Amino acid sequence: MVRLEDLTKGTQVQGILPNSIVTIVDAQWHGSDVVELTYKDASGTLGNELVFRDREPTLEIITSGGAWSFTADGANFRLASEAHRIRLAYLFDPLLAVHTSLVEPLPHQITAVYGEMLTRQPLRFLLADDPGAGKTIMAGLLMRELLIRGDLHRCLVICPGSLADFSRDVEKKDWFAISYREPVAILYYIWRFLRLNLLNPA
């Protein structure tokens, strides 16, 4: 419990003012049970009050954790600031997905992703280049860039059965640092069932 004798110059005290912490500027005694406190509140305004012995249970000395203290965990602060920096990295690096992926895209792929696709949001874009032009890399860069920017949380990739093995290779090589789940085989059989039973009824 706080005693009146503990209320010395420079002490931070809670309970003098309601819901506020004050800093003692001066303490002047009147007998043994009354002290006249001159204090400064959070806004810097000076105040003066007589405090009697019977108020001791309502007082609390603040030793740390003030509004501008530096007692928090530095590692957690660094982690939070680094996460915020990464979250805003695309503002400073216009090709962030390229620089954080294990691919070296060709100029026409960068132009397609950053010059055409990312500038059209919501995206309505048909990527229909010739075979071997790198459509998988373009799609991967687009997904990676949208994930970094926080505009994409989940993405469904549907491909023909003949490309399922290639898609697995992309996942294993971890080109774009994207976590995958693989419903590919299930979707292939659903598509095959629909084609055989609905699209081409007997």
C-alpha positions as CSV (number, residue, x, y, z in Angstrom):
1,M,0.0,0.0,0.0
2,V,1.2,3.5,-0.8
3,R,2.1,5.7,2.1
4,L,2.0,9.5,2.0
5,E,5.7,9.5,2.7
6,D,6.2,7.8,-0.7
7,L,4.8,10.9,-2.5
8,T,8.0,12.6,-3.3
9,K,9.1,14.9,-6.1
10,G,9.2,13.2,-9.5
11,T,6.9,10.4,-8.5
12,Q,4.1,9.4,-10.9
13,V,0.9,8.7,-9.0
14,Q,-2.5,7.4,-10.0
15,G,-5.5,8.3,-7.9
16,I,-5.1,12.0,-7.3
17,L,-7.2,12.8,-10.4
18,P,-9.8,10.4,-11.7
19,N,-8.5,8.1,-14.5
20,S,-5.3,10.1,-14.9
21,I,-1.6,9.9,-13.9
22,V,0.0,12.9,-12.3
23,T,3.7,13.7,-11.6
24,I,4.5,15.2,-8.2
25,V,6.3,18.5,-8.5
26,D,6.4,19.3,-4.8
27,A,5.2,17.9,-1.5
28,Q,4.7,20.0,1.6
29,W,3.7,18.5,4.9
30,H,1.1,19.9,7.3
31,G,1.5,17.8,10.5
32,S,1.9,14.1,10.1
33,D,-1.3,13.1,8.4
34,V,-1.7,15.8,5.6
35,V,0.5,16.6,2.7
36,E,-0.1,19.3,0.2
37,L,0.8,18.1,-3.3
38,T,1.7,20.2,-6.3
39,Y,1.4,18.1,-9.4
40,K,1.4,18.2,-13.1
41,D,-1.1,16.2,-15.2
42,A,-0.6,14.5,-18.6
43,S,-1.3,17.8,-20.4
44,G,1.3,19.7,-18.4
45,T,-1.3,21.6,-16.3
46,L,-0.2,22.3,-12.7
47,G,-2.6,21.5,-9.9
48,N,-2.6,21.6,-6.1
49,E,-4.4,19.4,-3.6
50,L,-4.4,18.4,0.1
51,V,-4.1,14.7,0.5
52,F,-5.1,13.1,3.8
53,R,-3.8,9.8,5.3
54,D,-7.1,8.1,4.7
55,R,-6.7,8.3,0.9
56,E,-3.6,6.0,0.9
57,P,-5.6,2.9,-0.2
58,T,-6.8,4.7,-3.3
59,L,-3.3,5.8,-4.5
60,E,-0.9,3.9,-6.7
61,I,2.6,4.7,-7.6
62,I,3.4,4.1,-11.3
63,T,6.9,2.8,-11.7
64,S,6.9,1.7,-15.3
65,G,4.7,1.3,-18.4
66,G,3.9,5.0,-18.8
67,A,2.5,6.4,-22.0
68,W,6.0,6.8,-23.5
69,S,7.9,4.1,-21.8
70,F,10.4,1.8,-23.7
71,T,9.9,-1.3,-21.6
72,A,8.1,-3.4,-24.2
73,D,9.7,-6.5,-25.8
74,G,12.0,-5.2,-28.5
75,A,11.9,-8.5,-30.5
76,N,8.1,-8.3,-30.8
77,F,8.4,-4.6,-31.9
78,R,10.9,-5.5,-34.5
79,L,8.8,-8.4,-35.8
80,A,5.7,-6.2,-36.1
81,S,7.6,-3.4,-37.8
82,E,9.2,-5.9,-40.2
83,A,5.8,-7.3,-41.0
84,H,4.5,-3.8,-41.7
85,R,7.5,-3.1,-43.9
86,I,6.9,-6.2,-46.0
87,R,3.2,-5.4,-46.2
88,L,4.0,-2.1,-47.8
89,A,7.0,-3.2,-49.8
90,Y,5.2,-3.2,-53.2
91,L,4.8,0.6,-52.9
92,F,8.6,0.9,-53.2
93,D,9.4,-2.0,-55.4
94,P,7.1,-2.1,-58.5
95,L,8.4,-5.6,-59.4
96,L,8.2,-7.1,-55.9
97,A,6.9,-10.5,-57.1
98,V,9.7,-10.8,-59.6
99,H,12.3,-10.1,-57.0
100,T,10.9,-12.5,-54.4
101,S,10.3,-15.4,-56.7
102,L,12.7,-18.1,-58.1
103,V,12.0,-17.2,-61.7
104,E,13.6,-14.9,-64.3
105,P,10.7,-13.7,-66.4
106,L,11.1,-12.6,-69.9
107,P,10.2,-9.0,-70.9
108,H,6.9,-9.9,-72.5
109,Q,5.9,-11.7,-69.3
110,I,6.7,-8.7,-67.1
111,T,4.8,-6.4,-69.5
112,A,1.7,-8.7,-69.5
113,V,1.6,-8.9,-65.7
114,Y,2.6,-5.4,-64.6
115,G,1.5,-3.4,-67.7
116,E,-1.8,-5.1,-68.5
117,M,-3.1,-7.4,-65.8
118,L,-2.4,-5.6,-62.6
119,T,-3.7,-2.3,-63.9
120,R,-7.2,-3.9,-64.5
121,Q,-8.8,-4.4,-61.2
122,P,-11.2,-6.2,-60.8
123,L,-9.4,-8.3,-63.4
124,R,-11.2,-9.4,-66.5
125,F,-8.3,-10.7,-68.6
126,L,-7.9,-13.6,-70.9
127,L,-4.3,-14.8,-71.0
128,A,-4.2,-16.8,-74.3
129,D,-0.6,-16.7,-75.6
130,D,0.9,-19.4,-77.7
131,P,2.1,-22.7,-76.2
132,G,5.5,-22.2,-74.5
133,A,5.1,-18.4,-74.0
134,G,5.2,-18.7,-70.2
135,K,1.5,-18.4,-69.2
136,T,2.2,-20.4,-66.0
137,I,4.9,-17.9,-65.0
138,M,2.6,-15.0,-65.8
139,A,-0.2,-16.5,-63.7
140,G,2.2,-17.3,-60.9
141,L,3.6,-13.7,-60.8
142,L,0.1,-12.3,-60.8
143,M,-0.9,-14.5,-57.9
144,R,2.3,-13.7,-56.0
145,E,1.9,-10.0,-56.5
146,L,-1.7,-9.9,-55.4
147,L,-0.9,-12.0,-52.3
148,I,1.8,-9.6,-51.3
149,R,-0.5,-6.6,-51.7
150,G,-3.2,-8.3,-49.7
151,D,-5.7,-8.3,-52.6
152,L,-5.7,-12.1,-52.9
153,H,-6.3,-14.6,-50.1
154,R,-7.4,-17.7,-51.9
155,C,-7.1,-18.7,-55.5
156,L,-8.5,-21.7,-57.4
157,V,-6.4,-23.0,-60.3
158,I,-8.1,-25.4,-62.7
159,C,-6.0,-26.9,-65.4
160,P,-6.5,-29.8,-67.9
161,G,-5.5,-33.2,-66.7
162,S,-2.5,-33.2,-69.1
163,L,-1.0,-30.2,-67.2
164,A,-1.5,-31.6,-63.7
165,D,2.0,-33.0,-63.6
166,F,3.5,-29.7,-64.7
167,S,1.5,-27.9,-62.0
168,R,2.9,-30.3,-59.4
169,D,6.4,-29.6,-60.6
170,V,5.8,-25.8,-60.2
171,E,4.7,-26.5,-56.7
172,K,7.6,-28.7,-55.8
173,K,10.2,-26.2,-57.1
174,D,8.4,-23.4,-55.1
175,W,9.0,-20.8,-57.8
176,F,6.6,-18.3,-56.3
177,A,6.7,-19.1,-52.5
178,I,3.0,-19.9,-52.5
179,S,1.5,-22.6,-50.4
180,Y,-0.7,-25.0,-52.4
181,R,-3.4,-27.5,-51.8
182,E,-4.1,-29.9,-54.5
183,P,-7.7,-30.6,-55.5
184,V,-6.5,-31.1,-59.1
185,A,-7.3,-34.8,-59.4
186,I,-10.8,-34.3,-57.9
187,L,-11.6,-31.4,-60.2
188,Y,-10.4,-33.4,-63.2
189,Y,-12.8,-36.2,-62.4
190,I,-15.6,-33.8,-61.7
191,W,-15.0,-32.1,-65.1
192,R,-14.8,-35.5,-66.8
193,F,-18.1,-36.6,-65.2
194,L,-19.8,-33.4,-66.3
195,R,-18.5,-33.7,-69.8
196,L,-19.6,-37.3,-70.2
197,N,-23.0,-37.1,-68.5
198,L,-24.2,-33.5,-69.0
199,L,-22.4,-32.0,-71.9
200,N,-22.7,-35.1,-74.1
201,P,-25.9,-36.8,-72.9
202,A,-26.6,-40.2,-74.5
